[in-house]
Amino acid sequence: MQIVKLGQTGLDVSRLCLGCMSYGVPDRGAHPWSMNEEESRPFIRKALELGINFFDTANVYSDGTSEEIVGRALRDFADRDEVVIATKVHGRMRPGPNGAGLSRKVIMAEIDNSLKRLGTDYVDLYQIHRWDDQTPIEETMEALHDVVKSGKARYIGASSMYAWQFLKALHTADRNGWTRFVSMQNYLNLLYREEEREMLPLCKAEGIGVIPWSPLARGRLTRDWEESSERSQTDEFGKKLYALTADADQMVVERVAEVAKQRGVPRAQVALAWVLQKSPVTAPIVGATKPHHLEDAVAALTLQLTKEEIISLEAPYVPHPVLGGLS
Ligand SMILES: NC(=O)c1ccc[n+]([C@@H]2O[C@H](COP(=O)([O-])OP(=O)(O)OC[C@H]3O[C@@H](n4cnc5c(N)ncnc54)[C@H](OP(=O)(O)O)[C@@H]3O)[C@@H](O)[C@H]2O)c1
């Protein structure tokens, strides 16, 4: 496994991050396709055996049960000092006032709730899941700084937002001498490349680690367009992501199939290799629901796409409306 630094930090992370959104109690939260604890644990164990030390979850995933499953598995199978645990805050955790968002009150309550569920004294990377229009960014950045200073998080990161918002957050931290975001978890894959306009160049210029989510377009890039899976049929968020530009997206999926056929490798390897080769990506966050998914992800690390292959994969792409929970 390749180990790299996360952005400009000294933190060692594997070139692949295991996304743990598919691990959680299925009838809790918004992911009915998720796998229960018994089914999930072998994936976390296997990821560790393959040299993956970087795990991403969120407070909202399966109503907190993803954090519980991940925390217990890592306690049982890993050395806490070696692994990097990333979680997120912003989504609604309960109805009523102060149940969501990025106010000081929510952040202080949610970091403690996440630590309890994960069964650890600190998380390595505490990320804001989205931008909060209702809370001044100064309040959020100071609260996150205090979380770091209290020892409950080692680093802070952000997830999908507009580039101007991210730069404003970085500037707010710099102006006040507070902890800066070190990473951006954004939506990037062969079916959604809008991040190439502003966010990726910004991250490069600012030395921010880039850890894209859904690098295989939630499985759409791994199979024929008409094919579905248990997950794709029940993935309400995913349905919104791929409805608007279906014709062009389908052509990209066909190109992935062609390159994979010529290479004699599974399509997932080609689609993931494209993300891995996109600068300045640090580590795509992969989802694995079958044992071979992790093996394919590791194989993608050594699949070097040629310039011609990249041109062919990218050619059918058309500009997409802003997606990924921003619109
Ligand atoms: N920050 C955010 O807003 C945000 C949003 C979404 C996700 N995330 C993070 O990103 C992580 C990954 O998201 P994701 O699961 O959507 O990522 P993904 O890697 O794009 O999709 C994973 C899905 O692709 C299919 N797949 C994976 N490997 C395959 C292979 N080798 N061959 C065939 N099919 C394969 C499977 O689909 P089937 O199960 O359908 O077969 C699998 O469930 C999440 O766990 C979470 O940590 C963050």
The ligand as a Gaussian input file, in Angstrom:
#p B3LYP/6-31G(d) Opt

LIG

0 1
 N      -19.032000      13.748000       1.988000
 C      -20.103000      13.323000       1.395000
 O      -21.072000      14.058000       1.205000
 C      -20.172000      11.896000       0.971000
 C      -21.212000      11.472000       0.111000
 C      -21.201000      10.136000      -0.288000
 C      -20.206000       9.276000       0.144000
 N      -19.236000       9.718000       1.000000
 C      -18.129000       8.833000       1.455000
 O      -17.603000       8.171000       0.335000
 C      -17.615000       6.764000       0.573000
 C      -17.733000       6.002000      -0.711000
 O      -18.987000       6.304000      -1.320000
 P      -19.640000       5.268000      -2.313000
 O      -19.877000       3.977000      -1.628000
 O      -20.758000       5.972000      -2.957000
 O      -18.391000       5.098000      -3.335000
 P      -18.161000       4.385000      -4.710000
 O      -16.815000       3.728000      -4.580000
 O      -18.376000       5.352000      -5.818000
 O      -19.314000       3.299000      -4.856000
 C      -19.269000       2.064000      -4.201000
 C      -20.183000       1.118000      -4.931000
 O      -19.640000       0.838000      -6.205000
 C      -19.792000      -0.541000      -6.499000
 N      -18.450000      -1.134000      -6.560000
 C      -17.373000      -0.818000      -5.809000
 N      -16.301000      -1.531000      -6.203000
 C      -16.708000      -2.299000      -7.219000
 C      -16.070000      -3.261000      -8.041000
 N      -14.779000      -3.544000      -7.882000
 N      -16.791000      -3.886000      -8.995000
 C      -18.102000      -3.609000      -9.167000
 N      -18.778000      -2.706000      -8.406000
 C      -18.077000      -2.066000      -7.455000
 C      -20.662000      -1.127000      -5.401000
 O      -21.999000      -0.881000      -5.804000
 P      -23.190000      -1.905000      -5.480000
 O      -23.222000      -2.045000      -3.975000
 O      -24.387000      -1.217000      -6.065000
 O      -22.836000      -3.186000      -6.175000
 C      -20.324000      -0.222000      -4.234000
 O      -21.342000      -0.180000      -3.265000
 C      -18.756000       6.564000       1.570000
 O      -18.650000       5.354000       2.264000
 C      -18.582000       7.758000       2.446000
 O      -17.552000       7.517000       3.387000
 C      -19.225000      11.016000       1.397000

